[in-house]
Amino acid sequence: MLGLGLSAAWASAIETFLVRSLPAASAIAPSPLQAALIPYLSRTLDPVRAGRGEPSPARGGRNGPAAVLAADTIGSGKTIAYLAPLLSSGADAVVVTPTTLLADQVTGVVDGIIAELPPAAGGRTAAPGSRLRIMPVADLPQALVGSSAPLDALVLDEVDALIQPPSRYAARQPPQAQPKHTSHDLLSPADLRASIRSIDPEHGVLVAVSASINAPLRHMLRDPRLGLRRPFLRLGSQPGASPLPPSIAITSLPVADRDAKLDAVVSLLSACPGASTLVVVDSDSRIESAMAALTRAGLYPTQLLDLGSLLHPSDVPPALIVSDAPSLRGLDLSHLEHVVIASRRLPRPLANFAHIAGRVGRASQAASATRVTVAVTPGESVILDGMLRQHRRALSTAQSATPGAGSASSPHPRPRREADPAPVFQHPS
């Protein structure tokens, strides 16, 4: 992490944390997203530069916070990419997540990094990172009401699960993509405007992070009423790249109709016990019926929301967990071996499979494929086959375009910006 604008103490602490946290075979070299986002945020949030009142690299001669859209596949290090510069700079920042579980996980990452700092790192007497607040979206409005000083940065983690799109965009989305049943709150356009007003208009930055950032969200962020500086800096994989890690192996479980999905999943798990398994349903309203069906079969599941220990690898997790899909956003469930999707609706688009299963076993870094079994009706089977063909074509294109073809990683071009004559950041060549 040295050479990316971080202090030596923080760079060393982050590298030590990653060595302890990642599988032994994983590399700790910065990912392309980290190599672009960390220096940008470090310069933008440079406290010395801001204290002198000099223009930060993001100002571009206009008022209004800068905006960064960072989208990349699961396992590309997005959390470290935004946490590292926030911690190193001591910025007054808020990180917002869709769920309390994800907020707890990000907090655990921060605590783990701070634990690796040498005593009195940087001459700090207070707890390092004490100006960084991490919270679920439900707590954001109240937190901003009690805040008087403007924020240096606002990070929207899993942004496409945080923001409620305007009705004109929601109406265009297929039913499977509309967040009708969520286990968390959503930021309305009015809430988003209020949140952005809390950011320092001269030196502040809004960071929107996700595995994929869709067109309705990009159009929404262009709304001049938000007061964001244009153009946006866009980082991550190129358009057309598959959001699904190549190590996820998806197989179908044919069923006659939607009502037969849960019974088919119970039969499958009863016939093949032993593997650590995650069963995924549409919404929290269907968790109870799934728990009851699995219990009747003698499988004794545990609900994800009851598992604070799931985020602490030192504890022994249960072998069978049930969760609704929205609660899984961003969670790192590294002990699981098998994901079974029993949703009444087929997850769409393909990015939703990454959100549901991509974190299992750190799929992008695992030596073996993560198994994902999807219960599908005959009509859904055709749709799933089409999505998987698209996924394979994207992987093939990525491999042929990447030096040393055969690597499973997707290409990462230079940062792209929304069309606008005034650049906000010159990425080093």
FISE-441958 format. One record per residue (C-alpha): z negated, x negated, y. Coordinates in steps of 0.5 Angstrom, whole numbers, padded with zeros to 4 digits, always signed. Each point is the difference from the previous one (the first is absolute). Layout:
REM FISE-441958
ZXY;...
REM end
This chain:
REM FISE-441958
+0000+0000+0000;+0000-0006+0005;+0005+0000+0005;+0001+0007+0000;-0005+0000+0007;-0006+0001-0004;-0006-0004+0002;-0002-0006-0006;-0006+0004-0002;+0003+0007-0001;+0006-0003-0003;-0004-0004-0005;-0005+0006-0001;+0006+0005-0002;+0003-0005-0005;-0006-0001-0003;-0001+0008-0001;+0007+0000-0002;-0001-0005-0006;-0006+0004-0002;+0003+0007+0000;+0007-0001-0002;+0002-0001-0008;+0000-0008-0002;+0008+0000+0000;+0001+0003+0007;+0002-0004+0006;-0004+0000+0006;+0006-0002+0005;+0001+0005+0005;+0005+0005-0001;+0006+0001+0004;-0003+0006+0004;-0007-0004+0001;+0004-0006+0002;+0003+0005+0006;-0005+0004+0001;-0006-0005+0001;+0003-0004+0005;+0002+0006+0004;-0007+0003+0000;-0003-0006+0001;+0004-0002+0007;-0001+0007+0002;-0007+0001-0001;-0002-0008+0002;-0006+0001+0004;+0001-0006+0005;+0007+0002+0002;-0003+0007+0001;-0006-0002+0004;+0005-0004+0005;+0004+0006+0001;+0006-0003-0002;+0006+0004-0004;-0001+0000-0007;+0006+0000-0004;+0000+0007-0001;+0000+0002+0007;+0007+0000+0002;-0001+0002+0007;-0002+0007-0001;-0007+0004-0001;-0002+0003-0006;-0002-0003-0007;+0005-0003-0004;+0002+0003-0007;+0001-0004-0007;+0003+0004-0006;-0002-0004-0006;+0003+0003-0006;+0000-0004-0007;-0001+0001-0007;-0007+0001-0004;-0003-0007-0001;+0004-0003+0006;-0007-0002+0004;+0000+0005+0005;-0007+0001+0001;-0001-0008+0001;+0005+0000+0004;-0003+0004+0005;-0007-0001-0001;+0001-0008+0001;+0002+0000+0007;-0005+0006+0002;-0006-0004-0003;+0002-0007+0002;+0001+0002+0007;-0006+0004+0001;+0004+0006+0002;-0003+0007+0002;+0004+0004-0005;-0001+0006-0005;+0004+0001-0006;+0001+0007-0003;+0001+0002-0007;+0002+0006-0003;-0006+0001-0005;-0008-0003+0000;+0002-0004-0006;+0005-0004+0003;-0004-0001+0006;-0006-0002-0005;+0006-0005-0003;+0002-0003+0007;-0007-0001+0002;-0001-0004-0007;+0005-0004+0002;-0003-0002+0006;-0007-0001-0002;+0003-0005-0006;+0004-0004+0005;-0006+0000+0005;-0004-0003-0006;+0005-0006-0001;-0001-0002+0008;-0005-0006+0001;-0006+0001+0003;+0001+0001+0008;+0007+0000-0001;+0003-0001+0007;-0007+0000+0003;-0001+0008-0001;-0007+0002+0000;+0002+0007-0001;+0003+0003-0007;+0007-0002+0000;+0005+0005+0000;-0005+0005+0003;+0005+0002+0005;+0004+0003-0005;-0001+0007-0002;+0003+0003-0007;+0000+0008-0001;+0003+0005-0003;+0004+0005+0004;-0005+0005+0000;-0004-0004+0004;+0005-0003+0006;-0001+0006+0005;-0007-0001+0001;+0000-0007+0000;+0005+0000+0005;-0004+0005+0004;-0006-0005+0000;+0004-0006+0002;+0001-0002+0007;+0003-0007+0000;+0008+0000-0002;+0001-0002-0007;+0004-0007-0001;+0003+0003-0006;+0001+0006-0004;+0002+0000-0007;+0003+0006-0004;+0000-0002-0007;+0004+0004-0005;+0003+0003+0006;+0004+0005-0003;-0006+0003-0003;-0004+0000+0006;+0005+0004+0005;+0002+0007+0000;+0007+0000+0002;+0003+0005+0005;+0002+0007-0003;+0007-0001+0001;+0000-0006-0005;-0005+0003-0005;+0005+0005-0001;+0006-0005-0002;-0004-0003-0005;+0000+0002-0007;-0006+0004-0003;-0002-0006-0004;-0001-0004+0006;-0004+0005+0005;-0007-0002+0000;-0002+0008-0002;-0006-0003-0004;-0004-0006+0002;-0007-0002-0001;+0000-0003+0007;+0001+0002+0007;+0006-0001+0004;+0001-0003+0007;+0004+0006+0004;+0005-0003+0006;-0005+0002+0005;-0006-0004-0004;+0005-0006+0000;+0002+0000+0007;-0008+0000+0001;-0001-0006-0004;+0006-0004+0003;-0003+0001+0007;-0006-0003-0003;+0004-0007+0000;+0000-0005+0005;+0007+0002+0004;+0001-0008+0002;-0002-0004-0006;-0002+0005-0006;+0005+0002-0006;+0001+0005-0005;+0001-0002-0007;+0003+0005-0005;-0001-0002-0007;+0003+0003-0006;+0004-0001-0007;+0006+0004+0004;+0001+0003+0007;+0004+0006+0000;+0005+0002+0005;-0004+0006+0003;-0006-0005+0001;+0005-0005+0004;+0002+0006+0004;-0007+0002+0001;-0002-0007+0003;+0006+0000+0005;-0003+0006+0003;-0001-0002+0008;-0006+0004+0000;-0003-0005-0004;+0000-0005+0005;+0002-0006-0005;+0004-0006+0002;+0007+0000-0002;+0003-0003-0004;-0004+0000-0006;+0000-0006-0005;+0001+0002-0007;-0002-0005-0006;+0001+0001-0007;+0005+0001-0005;+0007+0002+0002;+0003+0007-0001;+0002+0001-0007;-0005-0004-0003;-0004+0003-0005;-0007+0002+0001;-0002+0000-0007;-0003-0007-0003;+0005-0002-0005;-0006-0001-0005;-0001+0007-0001;+0003+0003-0006;+0001+0008+0001;+0001+0004-0006;+0001+0008-0001;-0004+0005-0004;+0004+0006-0001;-0003+0007+0001;+0003+0007+0000;-0003+0002+0007;-0005-0002+0005;-0006+0004-0003;+0001-0004-0007;-0001-0007+0004;-0008-0001-0001;+0000+0002-0007;+0006-0005-0002;-0004-0005+0004;-0007+0001-0004;+0004+0000-0006;+0003-0007+0002;-0007-0003+0002;-0003+0003-0007;+0005-0003-0004;+0000-0007+0004;-0007-0001+0002;-0003-0007+0002;+0004-0002+0006;-0003+0001+0007;+0003+0005+0003;+0001+0004+0006;+0002+0007+0000;+0004+0003+0006;+0000+0007+0003;+0003+0003+0006;-0006+0002+0004;-0008+0000+0000;+0001+0008-0002;+0003-0002-0007;-0005-0006-0002;-0005+0005-0003;+0004+0003-0004;+0003-0007-0003;-0007-0002-0001;-0002+0006-0004;+0006-0001-0004;-0001-0007-0002;-0007+0001-0001;+0001+0005-0005;+0005-0005-0004;-0006-0004+0000;+0002-0005+0005;-0005+0000+0005;+0003-0002+0007;-0003-0002+0006;+0003+0002+0007;+0002-0005+0005;-0004+0003+0006;-0006-0001-0004;+0001-0008-0001;-0002-0004+0005;-0001-0006-0005;+0008+0001-0001;+0000-0005+0006;-0004-0005-0003;+0003-0004-0005;-0007-0002-0003;-0002+0007-0002;+0003+0002-0007;+0005+0006+0002;+0001+0006-0004;+0006+0000-0005;+0003+0007+0002;+0000+0002+0008;+0003+0006+0003;+0002+0000+0007;+0005+0004+0005;+0006-0003+0002;-0002-0001+0008;-0007-0003-0002;+0004-0006-0003;+0003-0002+0006;-0001-0008+0001;-0005-0001-0005;+0000-0006-0005;-0002+0003-0007;+0001-0007-0003;-0004+0002-0007;+0005+0005-0002;+0005-0001-0005;+0004+0007+0000;+0001+0006+0005;+0002+0007-0002;+0003+0004+0005;-0002+0008-0002;+0002+0003+0007;+0004+0006+0000;+0005-0002+0005;+0004-0007-0002;-0003-0005+0005;+0006-0001+0005;+0003-0004+0003;-0001-0007-0004;-0005-0003+0005;-0005+0005-0002;+0000-0003-0007;-0001-0007+0003;-0006+0004+0004;-0003+0003-0006;+0001-0006-0005;+0002-0006+0003;-0007-0003+0001;-0002+0001-0007;-0001-0007-0003;+0003-0003+0007;+0007+0002-0003;+0004-0004+0004;-0004-0006-0002;-0001+0002-0007;+0003-0004-0006;+0001+0006-0004;+0003+0007+0002;-0005+0005+0002;+0001+0006-0004;+0002+0007+0004;+0001+0006-0004;+0002+0006+0003;+0000+0007-0002;+0007+0003+0001;+0004+0007-0001;+0007+0000-0002;+0002+0001+0008;-0005-0006+0002;+0003-0005-0005;+0007+0000+0003;-0003-0001+0007;-0005-0006-0003;+0006-0003-0003;+0004+0000+0006;-0006-0003+0004;-0001-0005-0005;+0008-0002+0000;-0001-0001+0008;-0006-0004-0002;+0004-0005-0005;+0006+0000+0005;-0005-0002+0006;-0003-0006-0004;+0006-0002-0003;+0003-0001+0008;-0007-0003+0002;+0001-0005-0006;+0007-0002+0002;-0002-0001+0007;-0006-0004-0001;+0001-0008-0001;-0002-0001-0007;+0002+0007-0003;-0004+0002-0006;-0006+0000+0005;-0003+0007+0000;-0002+0000+0007;+0004+0004+0006;+0004-0004+0005;-0004+0000+0007;+0005-0001+0006;-0002-0002+0007;-0004+0006+0004;+0004+0005+0002;-0001+0004+0007;+0002+0007+0002;+0006+0000+0005;-0003-0002+0007;+0003-0005+0005;-0007-0003+0001;-0003-0004-0006;-0007+0000-0001;-0001-0006-0005;+0005-0006-0002;-0001-0002-0007;+0000-0007-0001;+0006-0002-0004;
REM end
